Amino acid sequence: DGGGGGCKDAGSEDYENLPTSASLSTHMTAGAMAGILEHSVMYPVDSVKTRMQSLNPDPKAQYTSVYGALKKIIRTEGFWRPLRGLNVMMLGAGPAHALYFACYENMKRTLNAVFHHQGNSHLAN
């Protein structure tokens, strides 16, 4: 109908879900990619937040906001400073999220079979 109404075809899947026939490696790949992307995007913000929460900050560090702190770090220490350590984080985030997604999807599939034989169970999720 193309009208964007609430009616869905009986066989259609949510756009957020992988097909029910997706393999374990597909879930692991999706999890690894999602984890790496999420952590890579947030890494500079986390670096600034960690610096702002430091118990012994640099005496010259007078940060008033996250954005202001990021600008000051880049200006005084260089463009790449907020990204220092990103490669190590990516090496850890990929496998961690791959295992998390694989375990989550496997348990969800198992619990769906136990709680609710058709469709998707809120208890399983």
C-alpha positions as CSV (number, residue, x, y, z in Angstrom):
1,D,0.0,0.0,0.0
2,G,3.0,2.3,0.5
3,G,1.1,4.4,2.9
4,G,3.3,3.5,5.9
5,G,0.3,2.1,7.9
6,G,0.7,-0.3,10.8
7,C,-0.2,-3.4,8.7
8,K,2.6,-5.8,7.9
9,D,2.7,-8.8,5.6
10,A,2.5,-12.0,7.5
11,G,6.0,-13.1,6.3
12,S,7.8,-9.8,6.5
13,E,10.6,-9.2,9.0
14,D,11.5,-6.1,10.9
15,Y,14.2,-4.0,9.1
16,E,16.3,-4.1,12.3
17,N,16.4,-7.9,12.5
18,L,18.5,-10.3,10.5
19,P,16.5,-13.1,8.9
20,T,15.7,-16.0,11.2
21,S,17.8,-18.2,9.0
22,A,21.0,-16.1,9.5
23,S,24.0,-18.1,10.6
24,L,26.1,-17.7,13.7
25,S,28.9,-16.2,11.7
26,T,26.5,-13.6,10.3
27,H,25.4,-12.6,13.8
28,M,29.1,-12.5,14.9
29,T,30.0,-10.3,11.9
30,A,27.1,-7.9,12.5
31,G,28.0,-7.7,16.2
32,A,31.7,-7.0,15.5
33,M,30.9,-4.3,12.9
34,A,28.3,-2.7,15.2
35,G,30.7,-2.7,18.2
36,I,33.7,-1.4,16.3
37,L,31.6,1.4,14.7
38,E,29.9,2.4,17.9
39,H,33.2,2.5,19.9
40,S,35.1,4.3,17.1
41,V,32.5,7.1,16.9
42,M,32.4,7.5,20.6
43,Y,36.1,7.1,21.4
44,P,37.1,10.8,21.1
45,V,34.2,11.8,23.4
46,D,35.2,9.0,25.9
47,S,38.8,10.3,25.8
48,V,37.7,13.8,26.6
49,K,35.3,12.6,29.3
50,T,38.0,10.5,30.9
51,R,40.4,13.5,30.9
52,M,37.7,15.7,32.4
53,Q,37.0,13.2,35.2
54,S,40.7,12.7,36.0
55,L,41.5,13.2,39.7
56,N,44.8,15.0,38.8
57,P,44.2,16.9,35.6
58,D,46.9,19.0,33.9
59,P,47.0,22.4,35.7
60,K,46.6,24.1,32.3
61,A,43.4,22.1,31.6
62,Q,40.5,24.4,32.3
63,Y,37.7,22.6,30.6
64,T,34.2,24.0,30.7
65,S,32.5,21.6,28.3
66,V,33.1,18.4,26.3
67,Y,33.3,20.4,23.0
68,G,35.6,23.0,24.5
69,A,37.8,20.4,26.0
70,L,38.0,18.5,22.7
71,K,39.0,21.8,20.9
72,K,41.6,22.6,23.5
73,I,43.1,19.1,23.4
74,I,43.4,19.2,19.6
75,R,44.8,22.7,19.6
76,T,47.4,22.1,22.3
77,E,48.3,18.4,21.7
78,G,47.5,17.7,18.1
79,F,44.6,16.5,16.0
80,W,45.3,12.8,16.6
81,R,45.5,12.9,20.4
82,P,41.8,12.1,21.1
83,L,42.2,9.1,18.9
84,R,45.3,7.7,20.6
85,G,44.6,4.1,21.5
86,L,41.7,3.6,19.1
87,N,43.4,0.7,17.4
88,V,43.7,-1.3,20.6
89,M,40.1,-0.6,21.5
90,M,39.0,-1.8,18.0
91,L,41.0,-5.1,18.5
92,G,39.1,-5.7,21.7
93,A,35.6,-4.4,20.7
94,G,35.3,-6.6,17.6
95,P,35.6,-10.0,19.3
96,A,33.7,-8.9,22.4
97,H,30.7,-7.7,20.5
98,A,30.9,-10.6,18.1
99,L,30.6,-13.0,21.1
100,Y,27.9,-10.9,22.7
101,F,25.7,-10.8,19.6
102,A,26.2,-14.5,18.9
103,C,25.3,-15.5,22.5
104,Y,22.4,-13.1,22.6
105,E,20.8,-14.3,19.4
106,N,21.4,-18.0,20.3
107,M,19.7,-17.6,23.7
108,K,16.9,-15.5,22.2
109,R,16.2,-18.2,19.6
110,T,16.3,-20.9,22.3
111,L,14.1,-19.0,24.7
112,N,11.6,-18.0,22.0
113,A,11.1,-21.7,21.4
114,V,10.5,-22.3,25.1
115,F,8.2,-19.3,25.9
116,H,6.4,-18.5,22.6
117,H,6.3,-21.0,19.8
118,Q,5.4,-18.5,17.1
119,G,6.8,-15.0,16.6
120,N,8.9,-13.1,19.0
121,S,8.6,-13.4,22.8
122,H,9.2,-10.3,25.0
123,L,10.5,-12.6,27.8
124,A,13.1,-14.1,25.4
125,N,14.3,-10.6,24.5
